[in-house]
């Protein structure tokens, strides 16, 4: 099965919730700081990322497209 990498520059998140609305299984709003969190994402140099199965591609592309600050990147590997 093909894999998809989802990346988020979380420090620049404004907590608008657009990603959560598009892909609620992969995104949550943090109660701690109000920013959106990539569920399962691993932080490295300020960028959170995760490898997921291809079936998550479409909804996370919508999340990336709807993000007003354009901090979500989704790529097929």
PyMOL Python script that loads the backbone (N, CA, C, O; Angstrom):
from pymol import cmd

cmd.read_pdbstr("""\
ATOM      1  N   UNK A   1       0.846  -1.193   0.000  1.00  0.00           N
ATOM      2  CA  UNK A   1       0.000   0.000   0.000  1.00  0.00           C
ATOM      3  C   UNK A   1       0.883   1.245   0.000  1.00  0.00           C
ATOM      4  O   UNK A   1       1.913   1.288   0.672  1.00  0.00           O
ATOM      5  N   UNK A   2       0.478   2.234  -0.744  1.00  0.00           N
ATOM      6  CA  UNK A   2       1.222   3.492  -0.808  1.00  0.00           C
ATOM      7  C   UNK A   2       1.121   4.237   0.516  1.00  0.00           C
ATOM      8  O   UNK A   2       0.140   4.105   1.248  1.00  0.00           O
ATOM      9  N   UNK A   3       2.136   5.010   0.802  1.00  0.00           N
ATOM     10  CA  UNK A   3       2.153   5.809   2.027  1.00  0.00           C
ATOM     11  C   UNK A   3       2.038   7.288   1.690  1.00  0.00           C
ATOM     12  O   UNK A   3       2.363   7.722   0.585  1.00  0.00           O
ATOM     13  N   UNK A   4       1.573   8.041   2.663  1.00  0.00           N
ATOM     14  CA  UNK A   4       1.396   9.481   2.547  1.00  0.00           C
ATOM     15  C   UNK A   4       2.075  10.119   3.758  1.00  0.00           C
ATOM     16  O   UNK A   4       1.914   9.651   4.885  1.00  0.00           O
ATOM     17  N   UNK A   5       2.830  11.186   3.521  1.00  0.00           N
ATOM     18  CA  UNK A   5       3.434  11.930   4.628  1.00  0.00           C
ATOM     19  C   UNK A   5       2.633  13.208   4.833  1.00  0.00           C
ATOM     20  O   UNK A   5       2.402  13.976   3.899  1.00  0.00           O
ATOM     21  N   UNK A   6       2.217  13.416   6.077  1.00  0.00           N
ATOM     22  CA  UNK A   6       1.536  14.650   6.460  1.00  0.00           C
ATOM     23  C   UNK A   6       2.503  15.420   7.357  1.00  0.00           C
ATOM     24  O   UNK A   6       3.031  14.869   8.323  1.00  0.00           O
ATOM     25  N   UNK A   7       2.732  16.692   7.037  1.00  0.00           N
ATOM     26  CA  UNK A   7       3.620  17.532   7.840  1.00  0.00           C
ATOM     27  C   UNK A   7       2.888  18.798   8.258  1.00  0.00           C
ATOM     28  O   UNK A   7       2.024  19.305   7.543  1.00  0.00           O
ATOM     29  N   UNK A   8       3.258  19.297   9.441  1.00  0.00           N
ATOM     30  CA  UNK A   8       2.631  20.513   9.959  1.00  0.00           C
ATOM     31  C   UNK A   8       3.691  21.389  10.638  1.00  0.00           C
ATOM     32  O   UNK A   8       4.477  20.906  11.453  1.00  0.00           O
ATOM     33  N   UNK A   9       3.702  22.661  10.299  1.00  0.00           N
ATOM     34  CA  UNK A   9       4.545  23.646  10.970  1.00  0.00           C
ATOM     35  C   UNK A   9       3.712  24.226  12.112  1.00  0.00           C
ATOM     36  O   UNK A   9       3.139  25.308  11.983  1.00  0.00           O
ATOM     37  N   UNK A  10       3.648  23.508  13.221  1.00  0.00           N
ATOM     38  CA  UNK A  10       2.687  23.785  14.285  1.00  0.00           C
ATOM     39  C   UNK A  10       2.851  25.161  14.928  1.00  0.00           C
ATOM     40  O   UNK A  10       1.858  25.771  15.326  1.00  0.00           O
ATOM     41  N   UNK A  11       4.071  25.655  15.035  1.00  0.00           N
ATOM     42  CA  UNK A  11       4.291  26.959  15.680  1.00  0.00           C
ATOM     43  C   UNK A  11       3.511  28.076  15.004  1.00  0.00           C
ATOM     44  O   UNK A  11       3.165  29.068  15.647  1.00  0.00           O
ATOM     45  N   UNK A  12       3.231  27.925  13.714  1.00  0.00           N
ATOM     46  CA  UNK A  12       2.523  28.961  12.963  1.00  0.00           C
ATOM     47  C   UNK A  12       1.010  28.760  12.932  1.00  0.00           C
ATOM     48  O   UNK A  12       0.285  29.541  12.316  1.00  0.00           O
ATOM     49  N   UNK A  13       0.537  27.704  13.604  1.00  0.00           N
ATOM     50  CA  UNK A  13      -0.905  27.403  13.634  1.00  0.00           C
ATOM     51  C   UNK A  13      -1.655  28.508  14.376  1.00  0.00           C
ATOM     52  O   UNK A  13      -1.201  29.003  15.408  1.00  0.00           O
ATOM     53  N   UNK A  14      -2.813  28.884  13.828  1.00  0.00           N
ATOM     54  CA  UNK A  14      -3.648  29.902  14.476  1.00  0.00           C
ATOM     55  C   UNK A  14      -4.882  29.287  15.148  1.00  0.00           C
ATOM     56  O   UNK A  14      -5.716  30.007  15.698  1.00  0.00           O
ATOM     57  N   UNK A  15      -4.996  27.950  15.101  1.00  0.00           N
ATOM     58  CA  UNK A  15      -6.079  27.260  15.795  1.00  0.00           C
ATOM     59  C   UNK A  15      -7.461  27.503  15.218  1.00  0.00           C
ATOM     60  O   UNK A  15      -8.441  27.566  15.960  1.00  0.00           O
ATOM     61  N   UNK A  16      -7.551  27.640  13.897  1.00  0.00           N
ATOM     62  CA  UNK A  16      -8.845  27.964  13.278  1.00  0.00           C
ATOM     63  C   UNK A  16      -9.778  26.756  13.172  1.00  0.00           C
ATOM     64  O   UNK A  16     -10.979  26.921  12.955  1.00  0.00           O
ATOM     65  N   UNK A  17      -9.235  25.537  13.326  1.00  0.00           N
ATOM     66  CA  UNK A  17     -10.033  24.311  13.336  1.00  0.00           C
ATOM     67  C   UNK A  17     -10.389  23.780  11.943  1.00  0.00           C
ATOM     68  O   UNK A  17     -11.115  22.791  11.849  1.00  0.00           O
ATOM     69  N   UNK A  18      -9.916  24.388  10.874  1.00  0.00           N
ATOM     70  CA  UNK A  18     -10.266  23.941   9.519  1.00  0.00           C
ATOM     71  C   UNK A  18      -9.773  22.513   9.251  1.00  0.00           C
ATOM     72  O   UNK A  18     -10.465  21.730   8.600  1.00  0.00           O
ATOM     73  N   UNK A  19      -8.591  22.178   9.748  1.00  0.00           N
ATOM     74  CA  UNK A  19      -8.057  20.827   9.524  1.00  0.00           C
ATOM     75  C   UNK A  19      -8.872  19.787  10.285  1.00  0.00           C
ATOM     76  O   UNK A  19      -9.109  18.689   9.782  1.00  0.00           O
ATOM     77  N   UNK A  20      -9.299  20.132  11.493  1.00  0.00           N
ATOM     78  CA  UNK A  20     -10.103  19.214  12.307  1.00  0.00           C
ATOM     79  C   UNK A  20     -11.430  18.931  11.610  1.00  0.00           C
ATOM     80  O   UNK A  20     -11.890  17.789  11.586  1.00  0.00           O
ATOM     81  N   UNK A  21     -12.044  19.964  11.046  1.00  0.00           N
ATOM     82  CA  UNK A  21     -13.320  19.792  10.345  1.00  0.00           C
ATOM     83  C   UNK A  21     -13.163  18.906   9.115  1.00  0.00           C
ATOM     84  O   UNK A  21     -14.078  18.155   8.775  1.00  0.00           O
ATOM     85  N   UNK A  22     -12.017  18.982   8.445  1.00  0.00           N
ATOM     86  CA  UNK A  22     -11.811  18.198   7.226  1.00  0.00           C
ATOM     87  C   UNK A  22     -11.409  16.755   7.528  1.00  0.00           C
ATOM     88  O   UNK A  22     -11.847  15.836   6.835  1.00  0.00           O
ATOM     89  N   UNK A  23     -10.582  16.544   8.554  1.00  0.00           N
ATOM     90  CA  UNK A  23     -10.039  15.208   8.843  1.00  0.00           C
ATOM     91  C   UNK A  23      -9.994  14.997  10.356  1.00  0.00           C
ATOM     92  O   UNK A  23      -8.925  15.015  10.966  1.00  0.00           O
ATOM     93  N   UNK A  24     -11.157  14.801  10.942  1.00  0.00           N
ATOM     94  CA  UNK A  24     -11.257  14.764  12.406  1.00  0.00           C
ATOM     95  C   UNK A  24     -10.535  13.593  13.059  1.00  0.00           C
ATOM     96  O   UNK A  24     -10.249  13.646  14.255  1.00  0.00           O
ATOM     97  N   UNK A  25     -10.232  12.536  12.307  1.00  0.00           N
ATOM     98  CA  UNK A  25      -9.490  11.418  12.891  1.00  0.00           C
ATOM     99  C   UNK A  25      -7.998  11.713  13.007  1.00  0.00           C
ATOM    100  O   UNK A  25      -7.298  11.052  13.774  1.00  0.00           O
ATOM    101  N   UNK A  26      -7.504  12.692  12.261  1.00  0.00           N
ATOM    102  CA  UNK A  26      -6.066  12.977  12.226  1.00  0.00           C
ATOM    103  C   UNK A  26      -5.690  14.284  12.925  1.00  0.00           C
ATOM    104  O   UNK A  26      -4.515  14.510  13.213  1.00  0.00           O
ATOM    105  N   UNK A  27      -6.675  15.151  13.202  1.00  0.00           N
ATOM    106  CA  UNK A  27      -6.395  16.468  13.792  1.00  0.00           C
ATOM    107  C   UNK A  27      -7.232  16.708  15.034  1.00  0.00           C
ATOM    108  O   UNK A  27      -8.390  16.297  15.106  1.00  0.00           O
ATOM    109  N   UNK A  28      -6.637  17.377  16.010  1.00  0.00           N
ATOM    110  CA  UNK A  28      -7.318  17.768  17.250  1.00  0.00           C
ATOM    111  C   UNK A  28      -6.869  19.176  17.627  1.00  0.00           C
ATOM    112  O   UNK A  28      -5.775  19.609  17.264  1.00  0.00           O
ATOM    113  N   UNK A  29      -7.733  19.889  18.365  1.00  0.00           N
ATOM    114  CA  UNK A  29      -7.337  21.186  18.912  1.00  0.00           C
ATOM    115  C   UNK A  29      -6.822  20.932  20.327  1.00  0.00           C
ATOM    116  O   UNK A  29      -7.493  20.290  21.136  1.00  0.00           O
ATOM    117  N   UNK A  30      -5.632  21.440  20.614  1.00  0.00           N
ATOM    118  CA  UNK A  30      -5.019  21.253  21.923  1.00  0.00           C
ATOM    119  C   UNK A  30      -5.713  22.125  22.963  1.00  0.00           C
ATOM    120  O   UNK A  30      -5.924  23.318  22.741  1.00  0.00           O
ATOM    121  N   UNK A  31      -6.064  21.529  24.087  1.00  0.00           N
ATOM    122  CA  UNK A  31      -6.635  22.312  25.187  1.00  0.00           C
ATOM    123  C   UNK A  31      -5.556  23.167  25.846  1.00  0.00           C
ATOM    124  O   UNK A  31      -5.855  24.182  26.475  1.00  0.00           O
ATOM    125  N   UNK A  32      -4.304  22.751  25.697  1.00  0.00           N
ATOM    126  CA  UNK A  32      -3.181  23.441  26.336  1.00  0.00           C
ATOM    127  C   UNK A  32      -2.915  24.808  25.714  1.00  0.00           C
ATOM    128  O   UNK A  32      -2.769  25.800  26.428  1.00  0.00           O
ATOM    129  N   UNK A  33      -2.851  24.861  24.366  1.00  0.00           N
ATOM    130  CA  UNK A  33      -2.487  26.134  23.727  1.00  0.00           C
ATOM    131  C   UNK A  33      -3.430  26.581  22.614  1.00  0.00           C
ATOM    132  O   UNK A  33      -3.207  27.626  22.002  1.00  0.00           O
ATOM    133  N   UNK A  34      -4.483  25.804  22.341  1.00  0.00           N
ATOM    134  CA  UNK A  34      -5.471  26.207  21.346  1.00  0.00           C
ATOM    135  C   UNK A  34      -5.057  25.976  19.904  1.00  0.00           C
ATOM    136  O   UNK A  34      -5.813  26.292  18.985  1.00  0.00           O
ATOM    137  N   UNK A  35      -3.863  25.428  19.692  1.00  0.00           N
ATOM    138  CA  UNK A  35      -3.402  25.149  18.330  1.00  0.00           C
ATOM    139  C   UNK A  35      -3.838  23.745  17.923  1.00  0.00           C
ATOM    140  O   UNK A  35      -4.099  22.890  18.770  1.00  0.00           O
ATOM    141  N   UNK A  36      -3.910  23.524  16.617  1.00  0.00           N
ATOM    142  CA  UNK A  36      -4.276  22.211  16.117  1.00  0.00           C
ATOM    143  C   UNK A  36      -3.069  21.282  16.161  1.00  0.00           C
ATOM    144  O   UNK A  36      -1.936  21.690  15.902  1.00  0.00           O
ATOM    145  N   UNK A  37      -3.340  20.029  16.494  1.00  0.00           N
ATOM    146  CA  UNK A  37      -2.297  19.031  16.674  1.00  0.00           C
ATOM    147  C   UNK A  37      -2.497  17.899  15.684  1.00  0.00           C
ATOM    148  O   UNK A  37      -3.613  17.409  15.507  1.00  0.00           O
ATOM    149  N   UNK A  38      -1.420  17.487  15.042  1.00  0.00           N
ATOM    150  CA  UNK A  38      -1.424  16.343  14.136  1.00  0.00           C
ATOM    151  C   UNK A  38      -1.373  15.084  14.988  1.00  0.00           C
ATOM    152  O   UNK A  38      -0.339  14.777  15.581  1.00  0.00           O
ATOM    153  N   UNK A  39      -2.482  14.352  15.053  1.00  0.00           N
ATOM    154  CA  UNK A  39      -2.573  13.163  15.906  1.00  0.00           C
ATOM    155  C   UNK A  39      -1.568  12.114  15.438  1.00  0.00           C
ATOM    156  O   UNK A  39      -1.597  11.677  14.288  1.00  0.00           O
ATOM    157  N   UNK A  40      -0.675  11.718  16.353  1.00  0.00           N
ATOM    158  CA  UNK A  40       0.349  10.734  16.035  1.00  0.00           C
ATOM    159  C   UNK A  40       1.612  11.330  15.448  1.00  0.00           C
ATOM    160  O   UNK A  40       2.576  10.610  15.187  1.00  0.00           O
ATOM    161  N   UNK A  41       1.619  12.643  15.237  1.00  0.00           N
ATOM    162  CA  UNK A  41       2.766  13.302  14.623  1.00  0.00           C
ATOM    163  C   UNK A  41       3.986  13.317  15.533  1.00  0.00           C
ATOM    164  O   UNK A  41       3.861  13.468  16.748  1.00  0.00           O
ATOM    165  N   UNK A  42       5.150  13.161  14.949  1.00  0.00           N
ATOM    166  CA  UNK A  42       6.420  13.205  15.658  1.00  0.00           C
ATOM    167  C   UNK A  42       7.112  14.531  15.321  1.00  0.00           C
ATOM    168  O   UNK A  42       7.233  14.898  14.152  1.00  0.00           O
ATOM    169  N   UNK A  43       7.560  15.237  16.351  1.00  0.00           N
ATOM    170  CA  UNK A  43       8.194  16.537  16.151  1.00  0.00           C
ATOM    171  C   UNK A  43       9.690  16.390  15.887  1.00  0.00           C
ATOM    172  O   UNK A  43      10.398  15.666  16.586  1.00  0.00           O
ATOM    173  N   UNK A  44      10.145  17.094  14.864  1.00  0.00           N
ATOM    174  CA  UNK A  44      11.572  17.145  14.554  1.00  0.00           C
ATOM    175  C   UNK A  44      11.858  18.524  13.982  1.00  0.00           C
ATOM    176  O   UNK A  44      11.340  18.886  12.925  1.00  0.00           O
ATOM    177  N   UNK A  45      12.682  19.291  14.682  1.00  0.00           N
ATOM    178  CA  UNK A  45      13.049  20.653  14.265  1.00  0.00           C
ATOM    179  C   UNK A  45      11.829  21.545  14.035  1.00  0.00           C
ATOM    180  O   UNK A  45      11.793  22.329  13.087  1.00  0.00           O
ATOM    181  N   UNK A  46      10.840  21.419  14.905  1.00  0.00           N
ATOM    182  CA  UNK A  46       9.660  22.273  14.832  1.00  0.00           C
ATOM    183  C   UNK A  46       8.592  21.837  13.840  1.00  0.00           C
ATOM    184  O   UNK A  46       7.550  22.482  13.728  1.00  0.00           O
ATOM    185  N   UNK A  47       8.842  20.749  13.122  1.00  0.00           N
ATOM    186  CA  UNK A  47       7.879  20.236  12.144  1.00  0.00           C
ATOM    187  C   UNK A  47       7.350  18.890  12.641  1.00  0.00           C
ATOM    188  O   UNK A  47       8.120  17.979  12.946  1.00  0.00           O
ATOM    189  N   UNK A  48       6.040  18.784  12.716  1.00  0.00           N
ATOM    190  CA  UNK A  48       5.419  17.521  13.105  1.00  0.00           C
ATOM    191  C   UNK A  48       5.068  16.754  11.840  1.00  0.00           C
ATOM    192  O   UNK A  48       4.539  17.331  10.889  1.00  0.00           O
ATOM    193  N   UNK A  49       5.359  15.463  11.822  1.00  0.00           N
ATOM    194  CA  UNK A  49       5.005  14.682  10.632  1.00  0.00           C
ATOM    195  C   UNK A  49       4.665  13.249  11.010  1.00  0.00           C
ATOM    196  O   UNK A  49       5.031  12.758  12.079  1.00  0.00           O
ATOM    197  N   UNK A  50       3.958  12.598  10.106  1.00  0.00           N
ATOM    198  CA  UNK A  50       3.545  11.214  10.291  1.00  0.00           C
ATOM    199  C   UNK A  50       3.385  10.566   8.918  1.00  0.00           C
ATOM    200  O   UNK A  50       3.011  11.227   7.950  1.00  0.00           O
ATOM    201  N   UNK A  51       3.667   9.284   8.844  1.00  0.00           N
ATOM    202  CA  UNK A  51       3.385   8.497   7.643  1.00  0.00           C
ATOM    203  C   UNK A  51       2.086   7.756   7.871  1.00  0.00           C
ATOM    204  O   UNK A  51       1.906   7.103   8.898  1.00  0.00           O
ATOM    205  N   UNK A  52       1.185   7.856   6.916  1.00  0.00           N
ATOM    206  CA  UNK A  52      -0.122   7.196   7.021  1.00  0.00           C
ATOM    207  C   UNK A  52      -0.421   6.450   5.727  1.00  0.00           C
ATOM    208  O   UNK A  52       0.269   6.616   4.721  1.00  0.00           O
ATOM    209  N   UNK A  53      -1.451   5.634   5.773  1.00  0.00           N
ATOM    210  CA  UNK A  53      -1.854   4.904   4.572  1.00  0.00           C
ATOM    211  C   UNK A  53      -2.545   5.836   3.577  1.00  0.00           C
ATOM    212  O   UNK A  53      -3.052   6.899   3.938  1.00  0.00           O
ATOM    213  N   UNK A  54      -2.548   5.410   2.334  1.00  0.00           N
ATOM    214  CA  UNK A  54      -3.067   6.194   1.220  1.00  0.00           C
ATOM    215  C   UNK A  54      -4.531   6.622   1.399  1.00  0.00           C
ATOM    216  O   UNK A  54      -4.943   7.648   0.857  1.00  0.00           O
ATOM    217  N   UNK A  55      -5.313   5.849   2.151  1.00  0.00           N
ATOM    218  CA  UNK A  55      -6.740   6.184   2.295  1.00  0.00           C
ATOM    219  C   UNK A  55      -6.968   7.505   3.047  1.00  0.00           C
ATOM    220  O   UNK A  55      -8.076   8.041   3.018  1.00  0.00           O
ATOM    221  N   UNK A  56      -5.931   8.037   3.721  1.00  0.00           N
ATOM    222  CA  UNK A  56      -6.069   9.321   4.413  1.00  0.00           C
ATOM    223  C   UNK A  56      -5.701  10.513   3.528  1.00  0.00           C
ATOM    224  O   UNK A  56      -5.821  11.663   3.951  1.00  0.00           O
ATOM    225  N   UNK A  57      -5.257  10.242   2.308  1.00  0.00           N
ATOM    226  CA  UNK A  57      -4.754  11.310   1.436  1.00  0.00           C
ATOM    227  C   UNK A  57      -5.800  12.387   1.149  1.00  0.00           C
ATOM    228  O   UNK A  57      -5.542  13.573   1.357  1.00  0.00           O
ATOM    229  N   UNK A  58      -6.967  11.986   0.677  1.00  0.00           N
ATOM    230  CA  UNK A  58      -7.978  12.956   0.230  1.00  0.00           C
ATOM    231  C   UNK A  58      -8.411  13.918   1.337  1.00  0.00           C
ATOM    232  O   UNK A  58      -8.412  15.132   1.134  1.00  0.00           O
ATOM    233  N   UNK A  59      -8.781  13.384   2.510  1.00  0.00           N
ATOM    234  CA  UNK A  59      -9.280  14.260   3.581  1.00  0.00           C
ATOM    235  C   UNK A  59      -8.191  15.185   4.103  1.00  0.00           C
ATOM    236  O   UNK A  59      -8.468  16.320   4.492  1.00  0.00           O
ATOM    237  N   UNK A  60      -6.952  14.703   4.113  1.00  0.00           N
ATOM    238  CA  UNK A  60      -5.871  15.560   4.591  1.00  0.00           C
ATOM    239  C   UNK A  60      -5.445  16.586   3.546  1.00  0.00           C
ATOM    240  O   UNK A  60      -4.923  17.643   3.902  1.00  0.00           O
ATOM    241  N   UNK A  61      -5.658  16.294   2.260  1.00  0.00           N
ATOM    242  CA  UNK A  61      -5.449  17.313   1.229  1.00  0.00           C
ATOM    243  C   UNK A  61      -6.470  18.437   1.404  1.00  0.00           C
ATOM    244  O   UNK A  61      -6.143  19.610   1.219  1.00  0.00           O
ATOM    245  N   UNK A  62      -7.698  18.083   1.759  1.00  0.00           N
ATOM    246  CA  UNK A  62      -8.720  19.091   2.030  1.00  0.00           C
ATOM    247  C   UNK A  62      -8.307  19.922   3.248  1.00  0.00           C
ATOM    248  O   UNK A  62      -8.450  21.145   3.250  1.00  0.00           O
ATOM    249  N   UNK A  63      -7.793  19.247   4.284  1.00  0.00           N
ATOM    250  CA  UNK A  63      -7.321  19.959   5.482  1.00  0.00           C
ATOM    251  C   UNK A  63      -6.221  20.949   5.117  1.00  0.00           C
ATOM    252  O   UNK A  63      -6.226  22.088   5.583  1.00  0.00           O
ATOM    253  N   UNK A  64      -5.278  20.515   4.283  1.00  0.00           N
ATOM    254  CA  UNK A  64      -4.171  21.380   3.876  1.00  0.00           C
ATOM    255  C   UNK A  64      -4.674  22.563   3.052  1.00  0.00           C
ATOM    256  O   UNK A  64      -4.231  23.697   3.232  1.00  0.00           O
ATOM    257  N   UNK A  65      -5.607  22.274   2.146  1.00  0.00           N
ATOM    258  CA  UNK A  65      -6.153  23.322   1.276  1.00  0.00           C
ATOM    259  C   UNK A  65      -6.952  24.351   2.079  1.00  0.00           C
ATOM    260  O   UNK A  65      -6.925  25.542   1.767  1.00  0.00           O
ATOM    261  N   UNK A  66      -7.654  23.896   3.097  1.00  0.00           N
ATOM    262  CA  UNK A  66      -8.500  24.784   3.898  1.00  0.00           C
ATOM    263  C   UNK A  66      -7.720  25.584   4.943  1.00  0.00           C
ATOM    264  O   UNK A  66      -8.244  26.547   5.503  1.00  0.00           O
ATOM    265  N   UNK A  67      -6.479  25.193   5.207  1.00  0.00           N
ATOM    266  CA  UNK A  67      -5.674  25.881   6.225  1.00  0.00           C
ATOM    267  C   UNK A  67      -5.358  27.314   5.764  1.00  0.00           C
ATOM    268  O   UNK A  67      -4.694  27.500   4.744  1.00  0.00           O
ATOM    269  N   UNK A  68      -5.827  28.323   6.508  1.00  0.00           N
ATOM    270  CA  UNK A  68      -5.620  29.703   6.056  1.00  0.00           C
ATOM    271  C   UNK A  68      -4.165  30.164   6.128  1.00  0.00           C
ATOM    272  O   UNK A  68      -3.788  31.106   5.432  1.00  0.00           O
ATOM    273  N   UNK A  69      -3.350  29.525   6.949  1.00  0.00           N
ATOM    274  CA  UNK A  69      -1.944  29.925   7.053  1.00  0.00           C
ATOM    275  C   UNK A  69      -1.014  28.972   6.306  1.00  0.00           C
ATOM    276  O   UNK A  69       0.206  29.126   6.356  1.00  0.00           O
ATOM    277  N   UNK A  70      -1.591  27.987   5.613  1.00  0.00           N
ATOM    278  CA  UNK A  70      -0.856  27.075   4.710  1.00  0.00           C
ATOM    279  C   UNK A  70       0.358  26.407   5.367  1.00  0.00           C
ATOM    280  O   UNK A  70       1.468  26.433   4.835  1.00  0.00           O
ATOM    281  N   UNK A  71       0.108  25.798   6.558  1.00  0.00           N
ATOM    282  CA  UNK A  71       1.199  25.151   7.291  1.00  0.00           C
ATOM    283  C   UNK A  71       1.132  23.631   7.246  1.00  0.00           C
ATOM    284  O   UNK A  71       1.916  22.952   7.910  1.00  0.00           O
ATOM    285  N   UNK A  72       0.198  23.094   6.463  1.00  0.00           N
ATOM    286  CA  UNK A  72       0.045  21.639   6.338  1.00  0.00           C
ATOM    287  C   UNK A  72       0.489  21.219   4.946  1.00  0.00           C
ATOM    288  O   UNK A  72       0.094  21.819   3.946  1.00  0.00           O
ATOM    289  N   UNK A  73       1.317  20.181   4.895  1.00  0.00           N
ATOM    290  CA  UNK A  73       1.786  19.656   3.632  1.00  0.00           C
ATOM    291  C   UNK A  73       1.449  18.169   3.587  1.00  0.00           C
ATOM    292  O   UNK A  73       1.700  17.442   4.549  1.00  0.00           O
ATOM    293  N   UNK A  74       0.880  17.717   2.468  1.00  0.00           N
ATOM    294  CA  UNK A  74       0.522  16.317   2.292  1.00  0.00           C
ATOM    295  C   UNK A  74       1.158  15.841   1.011  1.00  0.00           C
ATOM    296  O   UNK A  74       0.970  16.449  -0.042  1.00  0.00           O
ATOM    297  N   UNK A  75       1.917  14.752   1.089  1.00  0.00           N
ATOM    298  CA  UNK A  75       2.590  14.254  -0.120  1.00  0.00           C
ATOM    299  C   UNK A  75       2.549  12.736  -0.186  1.00  0.00           C
ATOM    300  O   UNK A  75       2.733  12.044   0.814  1.00  0.00           O
ATOM    301  N   UNK A  76       2.300  12.237  -1.399  1.00  0.00           N
ATOM    302  CA  UNK A  76       2.351  10.790  -1.630  1.00  0.00           C
ATOM    303  C   UNK A  76       3.805  10.385  -1.778  1.00  0.00           C
ATOM    304  O   UNK A  76       4.593  11.079  -2.420  1.00  0.00           O
ATOM    305  N   UNK A  77       4.151   9.255  -1.179  1.00  0.00           N
ATOM    306  CA  UNK A  77       5.535   8.764  -1.255  1.00  0.00           C
ATOM    307  C   UNK A  77       5.637   7.603  -2.216  1.00  0.00           C
ATOM    308  O   UNK A  77       6.723   7.058  -2.412  1.00  0.00           O
TER     309      UNK A  77
END
""", "prot")
cmd.dss("prot")
cmd.show_as("cartoon", "prot")
cmd.util.cbc("prot")
cmd.orient("prot")
